[in-house]
Amino acid sequence: MTQPQDLPLPVGHYLTLSSGLRLHYLDEGQGPVVLWMHGSGPGASGFSNFKGNFPKFVEAGYRNIVLDLPGFGRSDKPDDGQYDLAFFVATLREFINAAGIERCTLLGNSLGGAIALGLVLAEPQRVERLILLAPGGVEERETYFKMSGIQRMVTLFGAGPIGMPEMRSMMSLQLFDPSTLPDDLLAERVAVAVTQPKNLFSTMMIPNMEARLGEIDCPILGFWGSNDNFNPVSGAQRIIDGAPNARFVVLNRCGHWVQVEHRELFNRTCLDFLQHG
């Protein structure tokens, strides 16, 4: 089995929490803090999600904490954990405190977006802004499990070892145009996927937080692709209707990875939001 030190991912920093859980993260740049939280799926990591984005934020004068969530990337992957929202939020609260981050912008994609919503509801005073990319946590679980991308992900992860063909079949559903998927990205994710425990996805329970969106006062910038196969684009309207200070960019001919398919637009729009509100 691939060991964490052998993964084809950059090595950044490690922080061990009071529970003994060790989290890996990249820490790039100086300035106001942006905490990047990637999505779920076999083989996911902060670097594979955001490699085309955070360097631009570094250039613009921001400190970027690009985290590998527990169960992903180079972070610990306990095989007896309950990977539900309460676990992720508690883990992130301790990470922020241990890392000495007083206030930050939370930037989350998919699962990372759901965690960002859960975190701002738990620690509103620590969050300056939210940037959400097709976040989870705003529909019922049954709605997500009707989506073709979620169904493919669950089937693949339960079927045994995931190689390049299997990873390509799943990742092709992430994008509107799968021909742009680079082999190095697939290889990164295949290497991580074989290190992930089986309970990671079976215990991943994310409640619907739609009824609590009105409690979020900080500015929200969101993105969604109208061709998303994982999280339905109707979630954008739910957040706009529920949160008092939210706006969304909805793009046609775009799947679940806005930050990859529309990299320049995403980077430019986020930096304008961070600099001018």
Contacts in CASP RR format, 6 or more apart in sequence:
PFRMAT RR
TARGET T0000
AUTHOR 0000-0000-0000
METHOD contacts of the structure
MODEL  1
MTQPQDLPLPVGHYLTLSSGLRLHYLDEGQGPVVLWMHGSGPGASGFSNF
KGNFPKFVEAGYRNIVLDLPGFGRSDKPDDGQYDLAFFVATLREFINAAG
IERCTLLGNSLGGAIALGLVLAEPQRVERLILLAPGGVEERETYFKMSGI
QRMVTLFGAGPIGMPEMRSMMSLQLFDPSTLPDDLLAERVAVAVTQPKNL
FSTMMIPNMEARLGEIDCPILGFWGSNDNFNPVSGAQRIIDGAPNARFVV
LNRCGHWVQVEHRELFNRTCLDFLQHG
1 194 0 8 1.000
1 195 0 8 1.000
2 191 0 8 1.000
2 192 0 8 1.000
2 194 0 8 1.000
2 195 0 8 1.000
3 195 0 8 1.000
4 24 0 8 1.000
4 73 0 8 1.000
4 74 0 8 1.000
4 195 0 8 1.000
5 11 0 8 1.000
6 191 0 8 1.000
7 73 0 8 1.000
7 74 0 8 1.000
7 188 0 8 1.000
7 191 0 8 1.000
7 192 0 8 1.000
7 195 0 8 1.000
8 184 0 8 1.000
8 187 0 8 1.000
8 188 0 8 1.000
8 191 0 8 1.000
9 45 0 8 1.000
9 47 0 8 1.000
9 48 0 8 1.000
9 73 0 8 1.000
9 74 0 8 1.000
9 188 0 8 1.000
9 191 0 8 1.000
9 192 0 8 1.000
10 26 0 8 1.000
10 47 0 8 1.000
11 24 0 8 1.000
11 74 0 8 1.000
12 24 0 8 1.000
12 25 0 8 1.000
12 26 0 8 1.000
12 27 0 8 1.000
13 24 0 8 1.000
13 25 0 8 1.000
13 26 0 8 1.000
13 27 0 8 1.000
14 22 0 8 1.000
14 23 0 8 1.000
14 24 0 8 1.000
14 25 0 8 1.000
14 74 0 8 1.000
15 22 0 8 1.000
15 23 0 8 1.000
15 25 0 8 1.000
15 95 0 8 1.000
15 98 0 8 1.000
15 99 0 8 1.000
16 22 0 8 1.000
16 23 0 8 1.000
17 23 0 8 1.000
17 91 0 8 1.000
17 94 0 8 1.000
17 95 0 8 1.000
17 98 0 8 1.000
18 94 0 8 1.000
20 76 0 8 1.000
21 70 0 8 1.000
21 75 0 8 1.000
21 76 0 8 1.000
21 78 0 8 1.000
21 91 0 8 1.000
22 75 0 8 1.000
22 76 0 8 1.000
23 67 0 8 1.000
23 68 0 8 1.000
23 70 0 8 1.000
23 75 0 8 1.000
23 76 0 8 1.000
23 91 0 8 1.000
23 95 0 8 1.000
24 67 0 8 1.000
24 68 0 8 1.000
24 73 0 8 1.000
24 74 0 8 1.000
24 75 0 8 1.000
25 65 0 8 1.000
25 66 0 8 1.000
25 67 0 8 1.000
25 68 0 8 1.000
26 46 0 8 1.000
26 47 0 8 1.000
26 54 0 8 1.000
26 64 0 8 1.000
26 65 0 8 1.000
26 66 0 8 1.000
27 63 0 8 1.000
27 64 0 8 1.000
27 65 0 8 1.000
27 66 0 8 1.000
28 54 0 8 1.000
28 55 0 8 1.000
28 58 0 8 1.000
28 63 0 8 1.000
28 64 0 8 1.000
28 66 0 8 1.000
29 58 0 8 1.000
29 61 0 8 1.000
29 62 0 8 1.000
29 63 0 8 1.000
29 64 0 8 1.000
30 61 0 8 1.000
30 63 0 8 1.000
31 61 0 8 1.000
31 62 0 8 1.000
31 63 0 8 1.000
32 61 0 8 1.000
32 62 0 8 1.000
32 63 0 8 1.000
32 104 0 8 1.000
32 105 0 8 1.000
32 128 0 8 1.000
32 274 0 8 1.000
33 62 0 8 1.000
33 63 0 8 1.000
33 64 0 8 1.000
33 65 0 8 1.000
33 101 0 8 1.000
33 103 0 8 1.000
33 104 0 8 1.000
33 105 0 8 1.000
34 54 0 8 1.000
34 57 0 8 1.000
34 62 0 8 1.000
34 63 0 8 1.000
34 64 0 8 1.000
34 65 0 8 1.000
34 104 0 8 1.000
34 105 0 8 1.000
34 107 0 8 1.000
34 131 0 8 1.000
34 274 0 8 1.000
35 65 0 8 1.000
35 67 0 8 1.000
35 96 0 8 1.000
35 101 0 8 1.000
35 104 0 8 1.000
35 105 0 8 1.000
35 106 0 8 1.000
35 107 0 8 1.000
36 46 0 8 1.000
36 49 0 8 1.000
36 50 0 8 1.000
36 53 0 8 1.000
36 54 0 8 1.000
36 64 0 8 1.000
36 65 0 8 1.000
36 66 0 8 1.000
36 67 0 8 1.000
36 107 0 8 1.000
36 108 0 8 1.000
37 67 0 8 1.000
37 69 0 8 1.000
37 92 0 8 1.000
37 106 0 8 1.000
37 107 0 8 1.000
37 108 0 8 1.000
37 109 0 8 1.000
37 111 0 8 1.000
37 112 0 8 1.000
37 113 0 8 1.000
37 115 0 8 1.000
37 116 0 8 1.000
38 44 0 8 1.000
38 45 0 8 1.000
38 46 0 8 1.000
38 48 0 8 1.000
38 49 0 8 1.000
38 50 0 8 1.000
38 67 0 8 1.000
38 68 0 8 1.000
38 69 0 8 1.000
38 72 0 8 1.000
38 108 0 8 1.000
38 109 0 8 1.000
38 110 0 8 1.000
38 111 0 8 1.000
38 112 0 8 1.000
39 49 0 8 1.000
39 69 0 8 1.000
39 108 0 8 1.000
39 109 0 8 1.000
39 110 0 8 1.000
39 111 0 8 1.000
39 112 0 8 1.000
39 113 0 8 1.000
40 72 0 8 1.000
40 110 0 8 1.000
40 111 0 8 1.000
40 112 0 8 1.000
40 153 0 8 1.000
40 201 0 8 1.000
40 204 0 8 1.000
41 111 0 8 1.000
41 153 0 8 1.000
41 157 0 8 1.000
41 170 0 8 1.000
41 201 0 8 1.000
42 153 0 8 1.000
42 156 0 8 1.000
42 157 0 8 1.000
42 162 0 8 1.000
42 167 0 8 1.000
42 170 0 8 1.000
42 189 0 8 1.000
42 192 0 8 1.000
42 193 0 8 1.000
42 196 0 8 1.000
43 72 0 8 1.000
43 73 0 8 1.000
43 162 0 8 1.000
43 167 0 8 1.000
43 188 0 8 1.000
43 189 0 8 1.000
43 190 0 8 1.000
43 191 0 8 1.000
43 192 0 8 1.000
43 193 0 8 1.000
43 196 0 8 1.000
44 69 0 8 1.000
44 72 0 8 1.000
44 73 0 8 1.000
44 189 0 8 1.000
44 192 0 8 1.000
45 68 0 8 1.000
45 72 0 8 1.000
45 73 0 8 1.000
45 74 0 8 1.000
45 188 0 8 1.000
45 189 0 8 1.000
45 192 0 8 1.000
46 66 0 8 1.000
46 67 0 8 1.000
46 68 0 8 1.000
46 72 0 8 1.000
46 73 0 8 1.000
47 66 0 8 1.000
47 73 0 8 1.000
47 188 0 8 1.000
48 185 0 8 1.000
48 188 0 8 1.000
48 189 0 8 1.000
48 192 0 8 1.000
49 109 0 8 1.000
49 257 0 8 1.000
49 259 0 8 1.000
50 66 0 8 1.000
50 109 0 8 1.000
50 259 0 8 1.000
52 259 0 8 1.000
52 260 0 8 1.000
52 263 0 8 1.000
52 267 0 8 1.000
53 259 0 8 1.000
53 263 0 8 1.000
53 266 0 8 1.000
53 267 0 8 1.000
53 270 0 8 1.000
54 64 0 8 1.000
54 66 0 8 1.000
56 267 0 8 1.000
56 271 0 8 1.000
57 64 0 8 1.000
57 267 0 8 1.000
57 270 0 8 1.000
57 271 0 8 1.000
58 64 0 8 1.000
60 271 0 8 1.000
60 274 0 8 1.000
60 275 0 8 1.000
62 274 0 8 1.000
65 99 0 8 1.000
65 101 0 8 1.000
65 104 0 8 1.000
67 75 0 8 1.000
67 92 0 8 1.000
67 95 0 8 1.000
68 74 0 8 1.000
68 75 0 8 1.000
69 75 0 8 1.000
69 88 0 8 1.000
69 91 0 8 1.000
69 111 0 8 1.000
69 112 0 8 1.000
69 115 0 8 1.000
70 76 0 8 1.000
70 77 0 8 1.000
70 78 0 8 1.000
70 83 0 8 1.000
70 87 0 8 1.000
70 88 0 8 1.000
70 91 0 8 1.000
71 77 0 8 1.000
71 78 0 8 1.000
71 83 0 8 1.000
71 196 0 8 1.000
71 197 0 8 1.000
71 200 0 8 1.000
72 192 0 8 1.000
72 196 0 8 1.000
73 192 0 8 1.000
73 195 0 8 1.000
77 195 0 8 1.000
77 196 0 8 1.000
77 197 0 8 1.000
77 200 0 8 1.000
78 197 0 8 1.000
79 197 0 8 1.000
79 198 0 8 1.000
79 199 0 8 1.000
80 199 0 8 1.000
81 87 0 8 1.000
81 197 0 8 1.000
81 199 0 8 1.000
81 203 0 8 1.000
82 199 0 8 1.000
82 203 0 8 1.000
83 199 0 8 1.000
83 200 0 8 1.000
83 201 0 8 1.000
83 203 0 8 1.000
83 204 0 8 1.000
84 203 0 8 1.000
84 204 0 8 1.000
84 205 0 8 1.000
84 206 0 8 1.000
85 114 0 8 1.000
85 115 0 8 1.000
85 118 0 8 1.000
85 137 0 8 1.000
85 205 0 8 1.000
85 206 0 8 1.000
85 207 0 8 1.000
88 111 0 8 1.000
88 112 0 8 1.000
88 115 0 8 1.000
89 115 0 8 1.000
89 118 0 8 1.000
89 119 0 8 1.000
89 122 0 8 1.000
92 115 0 8 1.000
92 119 0 8 1.000
93 119 0 8 1.000
93 122 0 8 1.000
93 123 0 8 1.000
96 104 0 8 1.000
96 123 0 8 1.000
96 126 0 8 1.000
101 126 0 8 1.000
102 126 0 8 1.000
103 125 0 8 1.000
103 126 0 8 1.000
103 127 0 8 1.000
103 128 0 8 1.000
104 126 0 8 1.000
104 127 0 8 1.000
104 128 0 8 1.000
105 127 0 8 1.000
105 128 0 8 1.000
105 129 0 8 1.000
105 130 0 8 1.000
105 131 0 8 1.000
105 274 0 8 1.000
106 113 0 8 1.000
106 116 0 8 1.000
106 119 0 8 1.000
106 120 0 8 1.000
106 127 0 8 1.000
106 129 0 8 1.000
106 130 0 8 1.000
106 131 0 8 1.000
107 116 0 8 1.000
107 130 0 8 1.000
107 131 0 8 1.000
107 132 0 8 1.000
107 133 0 8 1.000
107 270 0 8 1.000
108 115 0 8 1.000
108 116 0 8 1.000
108 131 0 8 1.000
108 132 0 8 1.000
108 133 0 8 1.000
108 135 0 8 1.000
109 133 0 8 1.000
109 134 0 8 1.000
109 135 0 8 1.000
109 257 0 8 1.000
109 259 0 8 1.000
110 133 0 8 1.000
110 134 0 8 1.000
110 135 0 8 1.000
110 136 0 8 1.000
110 230 0 8 1.000
110 231 0 8 1.000
110 256 0 8 1.000
111 136 0 8 1.000
111 204 0 8 1.000
111 206 0 8 1.000
112 135 0 8 1.000
112 136 0 8 1.000
113 132 0 8 1.000
113 133 0 8 1.000
113 135 0 8 1.000
113 136 0 8 1.000
113 137 0 8 1.000
114 135 0 8 1.000
114 136 0 8 1.000
114 137 0 8 1.000
114 206 0 8 1.000
114 209 0 8 1.000
116 130 0 8 1.000
116 132 0 8 1.000
116 135 0 8 1.000
117 130 0 8 1.000
117 132 0 8 1.000
117 135 0 8 1.000
117 136 0 8 1.000
117 137 0 8 1.000
117 138 0 8 1.000
117 209 0 8 1.000
117 213 0 8 1.000
117 216 0 8 1.000
118 209 0 8 1.000
119 126 0 8 1.000
119 127 0 8 1.000
120 127 0 8 1.000
120 130 0 8 1.000
120 216 0 8 1.000
120 218 0 8 1.000
121 209 0 8 1.000
121 212 0 8 1.000
121 215 0 8 1.000
121 216 0 8 1.000
124 215 0 8 1.000
124 216 0 8 1.000
124 217 0 8 1.000
124 218 0 8 1.000
127 218 0 8 1.000
128 218 0 8 1.000
129 218 0 8 1.000
129 219 0 8 1.000
129 220 0 8 1.000
129 221 0 8 1.000
129 273 0 8 1.000
129 274 0 8 1.000
129 277 0 8 1.000
130 216 0 8 1.000
130 218 0 8 1.000
130 219 0 8 1.000
130 220 0 8 1.000
130 221 0 8 1.000
130 222 0 8 1.000
131 220 0 8 1.000
131 221 0 8 1.000
131 222 0 8 1.000
131 223 0 8 1.000
131 270 0 8 1.000
131 273 0 8 1.000
132 220 0 8 1.000
132 221 0 8 1.000
132 222 0 8 1.000
132 223 0 8 1.000
132 239 0 8 1.000
133 222 0 8 1.000
133 223 0 8 1.000
133 224 0 8 1.000
133 257 0 8 1.000
133 258 0 8 1.000
133 259 0 8 1.000
133 266 0 8 1.000
134 223 0 8 1.000
134 224 0 8 1.000
134 225 0 8 1.000
134 228 0 8 1.000
134 230 0 8 1.000
134 231 0 8 1.000
134 233 0 8 1.000
134 256 0 8 1.000
134 258 0 8 1.000
135 231 0 8 1.000
135 239 0 8 1.000
136 144 0 8 1.000
136 206 0 8 1.000
136 231 0 8 1.000
137 206 0 8 1.000
137 207 0 8 1.000
137 208 0 8 1.000
137 209 0 8 1.000
137 210 0 8 1.000
138 208 0 8 1.000
138 209 0 8 1.000
138 210 0 8 1.000
138 213 0 8 1.000
138 235 0 8 1.000
138 238 0 8 1.000
138 239 0 8 1.000
139 208 0 8 1.000
139 210 0 8 1.000
139 231 0 8 1.000
139 232 0 8 1.000
139 234 0 8 1.000
139 235 0 8 1.000
139 238 0 8 1.000
140 208 0 8 1.000
141 205 0 8 1.000
141 206 0 8 1.000
141 208 0 8 1.000
143 232 0 8 1.000
144 150 0 8 1.000
144 230 0 8 1.000
144 231 0 8 1.000
144 232 0 8 1.000
145 151 0 8 1.000
145 154 0 8 1.000
147 228 0 8 1.000
147 229 0 8 1.000
147 230 0 8 1.000
147 231 0 8 1.000
147 232 0 8 1.000
148 173 0 8 1.000
148 229 0 8 1.000
149 170 0 8 1.000
149 173 0 8 1.000
149 229 0 8 1.000
149 230 0 8 1.000
150 230 0 8 1.000
152 169 0 8 1.000
152 170 0 8 1.000
152 173 0 8 1.000
153 170 0 8 1.000
153 201 0 8 1.000
153 230 0 8 1.000
154 201 0 8 1.000
156 162 0 8 1.000
156 166 0 8 1.000
156 167 0 8 1.000
156 169 0 8 1.000
156 170 0 8 1.000
157 193 0 8 1.000
157 196 0 8 1.000
157 198 0 8 1.000
157 201 0 8 1.000
158 198 0 8 1.000
159 166 0 8 1.000
161 194 0 8 1.000
162 190 0 8 1.000
162 193 0 8 1.000
162 194 0 8 1.000
163 190 0 8 1.000
163 193 0 8 1.000
164 183 0 8 1.000
164 186 0 8 1.000
164 187 0 8 1.000
164 190 0 8 1.000
167 186 0 8 1.000
167 189 0 8 1.000
167 190 0 8 1.000
167 193 0 8 1.000
168 178 0 8 1.000
168 181 0 8 1.000
168 186 0 8 1.000
171 178 0 8 1.000
171 181 0 8 1.000
171 185 0 8 1.000
171 186 0 8 1.000
171 189 0 8 1.000
172 178 0 8 1.000
172 181 0 8 1.000
173 229 0 8 1.000
173 230 0 8 1.000
173 256 0 8 1.000
174 229 0 8 1.000
174 230 0 8 1.000
174 255 0 8 1.000
174 256 0 8 1.000
174 257 0 8 1.000
174 260 0 8 1.000
175 181 0 8 1.000
175 255 0 8 1.000
175 256 0 8 1.000
175 257 0 8 1.000
175 260 0 8 1.000
175 261 0 8 1.000
176 225 0 8 1.000
176 227 0 8 1.000
176 253 0 8 1.000
176 254 0 8 1.000
176 255 0 8 1.000
176 261 0 8 1.000
177 253 0 8 1.000
177 261 0 8 1.000
180 260 0 8 1.000
180 261 0 8 1.000
210 238 0 8 1.000
210 242 0 8 1.000
213 238 0 8 1.000
213 239 0 8 1.000
213 242 0 8 1.000
213 243 0 8 1.000
213 246 0 8 1.000
214 242 0 8 1.000
214 243 0 8 1.000
214 244 0 8 1.000
216 243 0 8 1.000
216 244 0 8 1.000
216 245 0 8 1.000
216 246 0 8 1.000
217 244 0 8 1.000
217 245 0 8 1.000
218 245 0 8 1.000
219 245 0 8 1.000
219 246 0 8 1.000
219 273 0 8 1.000
219 277 0 8 1.000
220 239 0 8 1.000
220 243 0 8 1.000
220 245 0 8 1.000
220 246 0 8 1.000
220 247 0 8 1.000
221 246 0 8 1.000
221 247 0 8 1.000
221 248 0 8 1.000
221 249 0 8 1.000
221 269 0 8 1.000
221 270 0 8 1.000
221 273 0 8 1.000
222 236 0 8 1.000
222 239 0 8 1.000
222 246 0 8 1.000
222 247 0 8 1.000
222 248 0 8 1.000
222 249 0 8 1.000
223 248 0 8 1.000
223 249 0 8 1.000
223 250 0 8 1.000
223 251 0 8 1.000
223 258 0 8 1.000
223 259 0 8 1.000
223 266 0 8 1.000
223 269 0 8 1.000
224 231 0 8 1.000
224 233 0 8 1.000
224 235 0 8 1.000
224 236 0 8 1.000
224 248 0 8 1.000
224 249 0 8 1.000
224 250 0 8 1.000
224 251 0 8 1.000
224 258 0 8 1.000
225 233 0 8 1.000
225 250 0 8 1.000
225 251 0 8 1.000
225 252 0 8 1.000
225 254 0 8 1.000
225 255 0 8 1.000
225 256 0 8 1.000
225 258 0 8 1.000
226 233 0 8 1.000
226 250 0 8 1.000
226 251 0 8 1.000
226 252 0 8 1.000
226 253 0 8 1.000
226 254 0 8 1.000
226 255 0 8 1.000
227 252 0 8 1.000
227 253 0 8 1.000
227 254 0 8 1.000
227 255 0 8 1.000
228 254 0 8 1.000
228 255 0 8 1.000
228 256 0 8 1.000
229 255 0 8 1.000
229 256 0 8 1.000
230 256 0 8 1.000
231 256 0 8 1.000
233 250 0 8 1.000
236 248 0 8 1.000
236 250 0 8 1.000
239 246 0 8 1.000
239 248 0 8 1.000
240 246 0 8 1.000
240 247 0 8 1.000
240 248 0 8 1.000
249 258 0 8 1.000
249 265 0 8 1.000
249 269 0 8 1.000
251 258 0 8 1.000
251 261 0 8 1.000
251 262 0 8 1.000
251 265 0 8 1.000
254 261 0 8 1.000
254 262 0 8 1.000
255 261 0 8 1.000
258 266 0 8 1.000
259 266 0 8 1.000
259 267 0 8 1.000
END
